[in-house]
């Protein structure tokens, strides 16, 4: 761990929930997973509890607590409803939240052929059209901040280059050269209207029906912010070009000439971060996901 990172244990989860939410039986507490921001646990196959690992994440969680109830009334798929809001205690320093488990499952062992004839692209485009219409003034009132500087091509290219420097010996010569070529592509910074964006539409945050034909829910809104709408189309890195283009068609908003290039850069940044996460946490799934993402991200920009 580094900085103020706090990795909560199953034993402490039992203690915190027993003290603050005694109505929960807690007969089965299962560790679901973790990322940079939080650890999550499944309680009795019904409740998901999310525990921040850092002070900055707790601050972002407060925004979710205010925003998601407002957003859910006009959103067409399930999003977390924080019925349980816990406080620090028993040595754990942060607030935490619990919500009823959403329907569906996040896809694993991804292959774009799984989605070749599905309507996911069309549905995602409609979902994003709805999300991006949410009034930014209302979002600001809920505490949502402008995160567009982090998503500008000039910043994204620096992030990509830093990842490439870190992964130089881990990528093939061909893959490294391909990514480097993308970084040198001229893409101006975005100067258009900001929208309320999820900003982290990775596969693990989108819950699908068993046949992978429909989106049922979207989780992990901690990175949401006002930004370039292109940032919410990074799902091209796991869903593929065909579904991406279908999503744009159903999105129904005018796109500027550099929209696809920005999506490609943003998706490449996430793909390289996936590989770094997979290596540091010894999770082959993330490495495989990142390599697939590189192919689709670079392909999107190379074929414009």
N, C-alpha and C positions, 0 to 999 in steps of 0.2 A: 504494500500500500504506500501511497505517497500523499503529501499534503494533509488535508483534513479528511481523507478517505476513511470511511468506516464500513466494514463488511459485517453486517449483522448475521448472527447464527440462528439456526432453527430453535435452539434452546431459548434464546432471548425473544424470538417471535412468540413462542408459547407464553412466556412470562408477560410480555407487553399486551398481547391480546387477552390473556386471562384477566389482567388487571383493568383494562380499559373497555373490553367488549366481552364480558362474561357470558353473554347469551350465545356466543359462538361455541360449538362443542369442541372444536380442535381435535377431533379424533384422528385426523390425518393431516399433517403439515408437510408439504412437499416443496423442496426447492425447485423453482421453475427455471431460473437463469439470471444472468446479470449482464449489464453492459457497463459503459463508463460511468453512467449516472446512478443506477439503482440496482438493488436486488429484489427479485419478486418471488413470492411463495404462494402456492395453491393450498387453500384451506378447505378440507372436506369436499374436494371436487366441485365446490360451488363458489368460493370467494377467492379473489386474487388480491393480495396485499403487496404494495410497492413501497420499498424503504430506500429513501435517498442515501447516497454514500458521501455526499459533499454538501457544504453550506449553500453553494451556488445552485445546486439542484433543488434544495428545499425552497429557495426563492422562486424558482421556475414552477415548482409544484403549486405554490400559492396562486399563480396565474391560472393554472389548469383548474383549480378548485373554483375560481370565480368564472372562468370562461365556459367550461364544458356544459354546465346546466343551461346557459343561454344558447349555446350552439345546438344542443341536442333537440330542441323544439323544432328546428327547421332542417335537421340533417336526416338523410334518407336511410342511413345504415346505423347500426348500434355503435355507440362510443361509451367509454366508461362513465358510470354514475357513482360518484364517491359517496356512498352511503355511510362509510366509516372514515372518519378523519381523526387520526390518532395524534397524540402529543408525545414529546420526548419524555423519557423516563427509564429507570433501571439501567442507567449508564448509556442508553442510546440517545444521541444528542439532537435528533431531527424530528419534525412532524412526518407523518406517513399516512397513506390512504389505503382503503379497501373498497373493492367494487365487485358486484356479482359477475361471475365469469361470462364473457361474451359468447354468443353462438359461433360455431365454426372453428377452424384451426388455421394457424399460419402454415403456409406451404413449406415443405422441406424437400431435399433432393430434387431441386428444381430442374426442369427441362422445358424450354420454350415450346416444344412439341406438345406438351400437356395442354397448352392454351391455344393451340392453333385454330380451333373452331369454336372457342368459347366467346362469350359476350363480355368478358372482363374489361377489355379496352373501352367498349362503348359505355359500360356502367361507370368505370373510373372517370371517364371524361365528364359524364353527367355529375358525378359526385364532386369533382373539382370545380365544375362550373358553379355549383351551389355554394361550396365553401368559399370560393373567391369572390362571390357576390356579398358575403357577409360585410356589413358596414364597418369600415376601418375605424370610424369614430367610436362605435360601440366596443370594438376590440380594444382600443386604447383605454376606454373607461374600465375595462376588465383587467388592465395592467399589461396588455400585450405590447411589446416593444418592437421598434424597427430594427430588424436583423439583416437588412439588405446589404450592408457593407460586407458582411461575411460571405455573401453569395454572389458578389460581383466577379466577373471573369478575371479581373486583375488580381483579386485576392485568391480566387480558386486556383489560378495557375500557380501561385506561390505554394499553396497547399499541395498541389499535385507534384510540383518539383521537389518539395521536402520529402514527400512519400517515395518518390523515385530515387532520391539520394539514399534513403533508408533501405530501399528494397533492391538496390543495384545488383547485389550478388544473388538475389532470390528470383529474379525474373530472367527469362531467356533473353538473349541478345535481340532477337526479333521483336519480342513484346516490349522490351525497354525502348527500342528505337521507335516503335509504333507510338507509344505513349509520349515520348519526347517530341515527336513530330506534331502531335496534337497540341502540346503545350505552346508550340511556336506559331500556331494558327492565330491570325488576327481576329479577335472578337472584342468589340467595344463594350464598355460597361453599359448596364441597363439604366435608362433614364426615364422609364415609363412609370405608370401608376403602380404603387405597392398594393398587394392583396394580403388578406389573412391566409397564411400558408402553414401546412403541417410541418414541412421541411425535413421529414425523415421517413418517407414512404418506402422503407425497405420491406422486403417480403415478410419478415417476421412481425411486422406491425399491421398487416392486412389479413384479416380472418376470412377464409373462403368456405364455401359449402363443400361437402364431402366429394362432390364430383368436380370441384374447382371451376365451376361455371359461373358462380356469383360471389360478389363481395357481401359479407354479412356484417362485418364490423371493422373498425379501425382503432388501434390503441396507441399509447405512448405519444401524447401530445406535448411533451415537455419541451421540445425544441420549437414549438410553434412561434410564429412571429410575422411581422409585416415585411414582405419581401417580394422579389421577382416571382411571378407565377411559374416560371420555368423550373423552379426548385422542386415543385411537386410532381414533375414528370420524370424524375430520376428512376421511376419504376421500369423504364426502358431497359435498365441493366439486368433485370431478371425476367421481365415479361416479353421482351423482344420488340423488334421494329414494327411488325404487322399490327400488334395490339396497341403500340404507341401511336401509330398513325390513325388507327380507329378511334383512340381516345381523343386525339386532336379534332377529329371530325365531329364527335359528339360534344366536345367542349364548347364549340360554338362562339368563341370570342376571337376578335381580330388579333393576329400574331404579327409581331414585328419581324423584319427580315433576318434577324440573328437569333431568333428564339431557339431553333433546333441546335445551333452551335452552343448556346449556353446550356441547354439540357445535356448535350454531350459532355461538356466540361464538368458540370456538376455531377453527372453520373459516374464519370471517370474518377473524380475525387472520392466518392463513396466506395467505388470498387477497390481502389488502392487502400482505403482505410479498412475495408473488409479483410484484405490480405494481411495487413499489419495486425489486426485484431486476432485473426486466425493463428498467426505465428506466435504472438505473445501469450495467447491463452490456450494454445495447442488444440485448436478447433478446426479440423480439416474442412468442415462444412463452409466456414467463412472464407477459407482460401479458395475453394472451388467456386463459391459464389462470386468472389472478387475476380477470378480469372474469366468467368463467363461475362461478368459485367464489363471488363476491359474490352472484350470482343464486341459487345453490343454498343458500348459508349463510343469507342473509336470508329466503329463501322458507321454509326449515325453521322459523324462529322466527315468521314472520308467519302461518303456517297451523296453529298449535297451538291 
